[in-house]
Amino acid sequence: MLGFLSVGILTLLLAGIPVAVTLFLLAFGIDQFYSFFPLTKALGQNLWSVADSFLLIAIPLFVLMGEIIVRAGIAEKAYRAMDHWLSWLPGGLLHANITTSALFSATSGSSVATAATVSTVTLPQGKKLGYDAKLFCGSIAAGGTLGILIPPSINLIVYGFLTETSIPKLFMAGLVPGLGLAALFMLASLLLCVWKPSLGGPRQSASWSTRIKSLSFLLPLLVLFIVIVGSIYLGWATPTEAAAIGVLASLGLAAINRSLDLAMISRALDGTVKTTSMILFRQDHLDDPVHHHGGLLPQLRAGLLRHGPAGHRPARSL
């Protein structure tokens, strides 16, 4: 049986079959050839028991919150603010990509949502200013990984659920490494662009009045972070309840931003279903312009060459 499992899992994974489907097929194979009684009789009960958890409801709620922020234009404004503050450094928009990813990770909790959101906002601008495609897309892909560590991380919620570990403690443990990783990404980008300035595109400078005014664009993300993480650490809400509060707060911010309508909510719900299905199904690919078969980085690069990812509206010029 071990030989059957080893050969089967390697063959199916090398064939490009998603991990979840591979495990299902192997389970049915074991039941068919090696079991003395029908294991599939307990399939429904087992599937329900592992998913029947109040904590897991936090996953679609956090994803929905991130989708609302994107559709409301809040993420684009935050990127514009980071551009005003950081584009004078060697590397310019590369630093804005990473810091915006860190900010968005602190609200969406998802690496997938972070990478998709930041790429939607930044790719057209990178193409316009002539940034090196590989390095520019690499900064987005690297920044997207911050969603794994910076709270409220969906990965940490799933890990805490599986290991019965305290979610607030996991959030506390992931905050400093996440911020440190963002700083290292920025340092690596800076050193590369000092060594070879052509990689970083043009450096731009904004007036101090413009920078100060742009800080207001960061307030919505800061408010969401304080509401979500603060309510969890103070013991006022569980992660699931904090996620629900975050969704309500993001809807309020969208209304203040005058972008709350049925069409926006419909698009946010559609994106939430896709992303949540990918996370819970343990599938490596998502029916999203930047997550087709072939990996994230090649798709980001292709999107940059197309003046932005297909299926999303182009970002306005900064």
C-alpha positions as CSV (number, residue, x, y, z in Angstrom):
1,M,0.0,0.0,0.0
2,L,2.9,2.4,0.7
3,G,4.3,1.8,-2.7
4,F,0.8,2.5,-4.2
5,L,0.6,5.8,-2.3
6,S,4.1,6.9,-3.1
7,V,3.8,6.3,-6.8
8,G,0.3,7.6,-7.0
9,I,0.9,10.9,-5.2
10,L,4.1,11.6,-7.2
11,T,2.4,10.7,-10.5
12,L,-0.7,12.8,-9.9
13,L,1.2,15.9,-8.6
14,L,3.6,15.8,-11.5
15,A,0.6,15.6,-13.8
16,G,-0.5,18.9,-12.4
17,I,-3.5,17.6,-10.4
18,P,-4.3,19.8,-7.4
19,V,-3.2,18.5,-4.0
20,A,-6.8,18.1,-2.7
21,V,-7.9,16.2,-5.8
22,T,-4.8,14.0,-5.5
23,L,-5.6,13.1,-1.9
24,F,-9.2,12.3,-2.7
25,L,-8.2,10.0,-5.6
26,L,-5.7,8.2,-3.5
27,A,-8.2,7.8,-0.7
28,F,-10.7,6.2,-3.1
29,G,-8.0,4.0,-4.5
30,I,-7.1,2.7,-1.0
31,D,-10.7,2.1,-0.3
32,Q,-11.1,0.2,-3.5
33,F,-8.0,-2.0,-3.4
34,Y,-6.9,-2.3,0.2
35,S,-9.9,-1.8,2.6
36,F,-11.9,-4.7,3.9
37,F,-15.0,-2.5,4.4
38,P,-16.3,0.5,2.4
39,L,-14.6,3.6,3.9
40,T,-16.6,5.8,1.6
41,K,-19.6,5.2,3.8
42,A,-18.1,7.6,6.3
43,L,-17.0,10.2,3.7
44,G,-19.8,12.7,4.4
45,Q,-19.4,12.6,8.1
46,N,-15.6,13.0,8.0
47,L,-15.9,16.0,5.5
48,W,-18.5,17.7,7.7
49,S,-16.6,17.1,11.0
50,V,-13.4,18.7,9.8
51,A,-15.2,21.8,8.4
52,D,-17.7,22.2,11.2
53,S,-15.9,25.0,13.1
54,F,-17.0,28.5,14.1
55,L,-13.4,29.6,13.7
56,L,-13.2,28.8,10.0
57,I,-16.0,31.3,9.3
58,A,-13.4,34.0,9.8
59,I,-11.7,33.0,6.5
60,P,-14.4,34.1,4.0
61,L,-15.2,37.1,6.2
62,F,-11.5,38.4,6.1
63,V,-11.4,37.7,2.4
64,L,-14.7,39.6,1.9
65,M,-13.3,42.5,3.8
66,G,-10.3,42.7,1.6
67,E,-12.4,42.5,-1.6
68,I,-14.5,45.4,-0.4
69,I,-11.4,47.5,0.2
70,V,-10.2,46.8,-3.3
71,R,-13.5,47.5,-5.0
72,A,-14.0,50.6,-3.0
73,G,-10.7,52.1,-4.3
74,I,-9.2,52.3,-0.8
75,A,-6.2,50.1,-1.7
76,E,-5.4,52.3,-4.8
77,K,-5.4,55.4,-2.6
78,A,-3.1,53.8,-0.1
79,Y,-0.7,52.9,-2.9
80,R,-0.8,56.4,-4.1
81,A,0.2,57.6,-0.6
82,M,3.1,55.2,-0.3
83,D,4.3,56.3,-3.7
84,H,4.4,59.9,-2.5
85,W,6.4,58.9,0.6
86,L,8.8,56.3,-0.9
87,S,9.3,56.9,-4.6
88,W,12.4,59.1,-4.0
89,L,14.4,56.1,-2.8
90,P,16.4,54.0,-5.3
91,G,13.8,51.5,-6.5
92,G,10.9,54.0,-6.4
93,L,7.7,52.1,-6.7
94,L,9.2,48.8,-5.6
95,H,9.1,50.1,-2.0
96,A,5.5,51.3,-2.5
97,N,4.6,47.8,-3.7
98,I,6.1,46.1,-0.6
99,T,4.7,48.6,1.9
100,T,1.2,48.5,0.3
101,S,1.3,44.7,0.5
102,A,2.2,44.9,4.2
103,L,-0.7,47.4,4.8
104,F,-3.2,45.3,2.9
105,S,-2.0,42.1,4.6
106,A,-3.0,43.7,7.9
107,T,-6.6,43.9,6.7
108,S,-7.2,41.0,4.3
109,G,-5.1,38.3,6.0
110,S,-4.6,36.5,2.7
111,S,-1.5,36.2,0.5
112,V,-3.6,35.5,-2.5
113,A,-5.8,38.6,-2.0
114,T,-2.8,40.7,-1.2
115,A,-0.9,39.8,-4.4
116,A,-4.0,40.1,-6.6
117,T,-4.9,43.5,-5.1
118,V,-1.5,45.1,-5.3
119,S,-0.9,43.8,-8.8
120,T,-4.2,45.3,-10.0
121,V,-3.2,48.7,-8.7
122,T,0.5,48.7,-9.5
123,L,1.1,46.9,-12.8
124,P,-0.1,49.6,-15.2
125,Q,2.1,52.2,-13.4
126,G,5.2,50.0,-13.5
127,K,4.7,49.5,-17.2
128,K,4.2,53.2,-17.8
129,L,7.4,54.2,-16.0
130,G,9.6,51.5,-17.6
131,Y,10.5,49.4,-14.5
132,D,12.2,46.1,-15.1
133,A,9.4,43.6,-15.4
134,K,11.1,40.8,-13.4
135,L,12.0,42.9,-10.5
136,F,8.8,44.8,-10.4
137,C,6.7,41.6,-10.4
138,G,9.0,40.0,-7.9
139,S,8.4,42.8,-5.5
140,I,4.6,42.2,-5.8
141,A,5.0,38.5,-5.4
142,A,7.3,38.9,-2.4
143,G,5.0,41.5,-0.8
144,G,2.1,39.1,-1.2
145,T,3.8,36.5,1.0
146,L,3.5,39.0,3.9
147,G,-0.2,38.0,4.2
148,I,1.0,34.7,5.8
149,L,2.6,36.4,8.8
150,I,1.1,39.8,9.4
151,P,-2.2,39.5,11.4
152,P,-5.0,38.8,10.8
153,S,-3.4,36.0,8.8
154,I,-5.7,33.4,7.4
155,N,-2.9,30.9,7.4
156,L,-2.4,31.4,11.1
157,I,-6.1,30.9,11.7
158,V,-6.1,27.6,9.9
159,Y,-2.9,26.5,11.7
160,G,-4.4,27.5,15.0
161,F,-7.5,25.6,14.2
162,L,-5.6,22.4,13.2
163,T,-3.2,22.5,16.2
164,E,-5.6,24.0,18.8
165,T,-3.2,26.9,19.3
166,S,-4.3,30.3,20.6
167,I,-5.0,32.6,17.6
168,P,-4.1,35.9,19.4
169,K,-0.7,34.4,20.4
170,L,-0.1,33.3,16.8
171,F,-1.0,36.8,15.6
172,M,1.4,38.3,18.1
173,A,4.2,35.9,17.1
174,G,3.7,36.7,13.4
175,L,3.6,40.5,13.6
176,V,7.3,41.3,14.1
177,P,8.7,38.7,11.7
178,G,6.2,40.0,9.1
179,L,7.3,43.6,9.4
180,G,11.0,42.5,9.5
181,L,10.5,40.5,6.3
182,A,8.9,43.6,4.6
183,A,12.0,45.7,5.7
184,L,14.3,43.1,4.3
185,F,12.4,43.1,1.0
186,M,12.8,46.8,0.8
187,L,16.5,46.7,1.6
188,A,17.1,44.1,-1.1
189,S,15.3,46.2,-3.6
190,L,17.2,49.3,-2.6
191,L,20.6,47.5,-2.9
192,L,19.7,46.0,-6.3
193,C,18.7,49.4,-7.6
194,V,21.8,51.1,-6.2
195,W,23.9,48.5,-7.9
196,K,22.0,48.7,-11.2
197,P,19.8,51.9,-11.3
198,S,18.1,50.9,-14.6
199,L,16.2,48.2,-12.8
200,G,14.4,50.7,-10.5
201,G,12.8,53.1,-13.0
202,P,12.7,56.9,-12.4
203,R,12.9,58.3,-8.9
204,Q,10.2,60.8,-8.1
205,S,9.8,63.4,-5.4
206,A,6.6,64.8,-4.0
207,S,6.2,68.0,-1.9
208,W,5.8,67.7,1.8
209,S,2.3,69.2,1.6
210,T,1.3,66.4,-0.9
211,R,2.8,63.8,1.4
212,I,1.0,65.1,4.5
213,K,-2.3,65.2,2.6
214,S,-1.8,61.7,1.3
215,L,-1.6,60.3,4.9
216,S,-5.4,60.5,5.0
217,F,-5.5,57.7,2.4
218,L,-3.9,55.4,4.9
219,L,-6.4,56.1,7.7
220,P,-9.0,53.5,6.5
221,L,-6.5,50.7,6.6
222,L,-5.2,51.8,10.0
223,V,-8.7,52.0,11.4
224,L,-9.5,48.4,10.1
225,F,-6.3,47.1,11.6
226,I,-7.0,48.7,15.0
227,V,-10.6,47.5,15.0
228,I,-9.8,43.9,14.1
229,V,-6.5,43.2,15.9
230,G,-7.3,45.5,18.8
231,S,-10.7,43.8,19.5
232,I,-9.0,40.4,19.5
233,Y,-6.1,41.3,21.8
234,L,-8.4,43.1,24.2
235,G,-10.6,40.1,24.5
236,W,-13.6,41.9,23.1
237,A,-14.1,39.5,20.2
238,T,-13.0,36.2,18.8
239,P,-11.2,36.1,15.4
240,T,-14.5,35.2,13.7
241,E,-16.4,38.1,15.4
242,A,-13.5,40.5,14.7
243,A,-13.7,39.5,11.0
244,A,-17.4,40.2,11.0
245,I,-16.8,43.6,12.6
246,G,-14.1,44.2,10.0
247,V,-16.6,43.5,7.1
248,L,-19.1,46.0,8.6
249,A,-16.3,48.6,9.1
250,S,-15.1,48.1,5.4
251,L,-18.7,48.6,4.2
252,G,-18.9,51.8,6.2
253,L,-15.6,53.0,4.7
254,A,-16.8,52.1,1.2
255,A,-19.9,54.2,1.9
256,I,-17.8,57.1,3.0
257,N,-15.7,56.7,-0.1
258,R,-19.0,56.9,-2.2
259,S,-18.3,53.5,-3.9
260,L,-20.8,51.3,-2.1
261,D,-23.4,50.0,-4.5
262,L,-24.9,46.6,-5.4
263,A,-22.5,46.1,-8.4
264,M,-19.5,46.6,-6.1
265,I,-20.9,44.2,-3.5
266,S,-21.6,41.6,-6.2
267,R,-18.1,41.8,-7.5
268,A,-16.7,41.5,-3.9
269,L,-18.8,38.5,-3.1
270,D,-17.8,36.8,-6.4
271,G,-14.1,37.3,-5.6
272,T,-14.7,36.1,-2.0
273,V,-16.2,32.8,-3.2
274,K,-13.2,32.2,-5.6
275,T,-10.5,33.0,-3.0
276,T,-12.2,31.2,-0.2
277,S,-12.7,28.1,-2.3
278,M,-9.0,28.1,-3.2
279,I,-8.0,28.4,0.4
280,L,-10.3,25.7,1.8
281,F,-9.8,23.3,-1.0
282,R,-6.0,23.5,-0.7
283,Q,-5.8,24.2,-4.5
284,D,-2.8,25.9,-5.9
285,H,-4.6,27.7,-8.7
286,L,-7.4,30.1,-8.7
287,D,-9.6,31.3,-11.6
288,D,-8.1,34.8,-11.3
289,P,-5.9,36.7,-13.8
290,V,-2.8,36.4,-11.7
291,H,-3.3,32.8,-10.5
292,H,-3.6,30.6,-13.5
293,H,-1.5,27.5,-14.1
294,G,2.1,28.5,-14.5
295,G,2.6,30.3,-11.3
296,L,2.1,33.8,-9.9
297,L,5.3,35.4,-11.1
298,P,5.0,34.6,-14.8
299,Q,1.4,35.8,-14.7
300,L,2.4,39.0,-13.0
301,R,5.0,39.6,-15.7
302,A,2.5,38.8,-18.4
303,G,0.1,41.3,-16.8
304,L,2.8,44.0,-16.7
305,L,3.4,43.5,-20.4
306,R,-0.3,43.8,-21.1
307,H,-0.6,47.1,-19.2
308,G,-2.4,45.4,-16.3
309,P,-4.1,42.2,-15.5
310,A,-7.1,41.2,-17.6
311,G,-10.4,41.3,-15.9
312,H,-9.7,44.3,-13.7
313,R,-10.0,48.0,-14.5
314,P,-6.7,49.8,-15.1
315,A,-5.5,51.8,-12.2
316,R,-5.5,55.6,-12.6
317,S,-2.2,57.4,-12.9
318,L,-0.7,58.4,-9.7
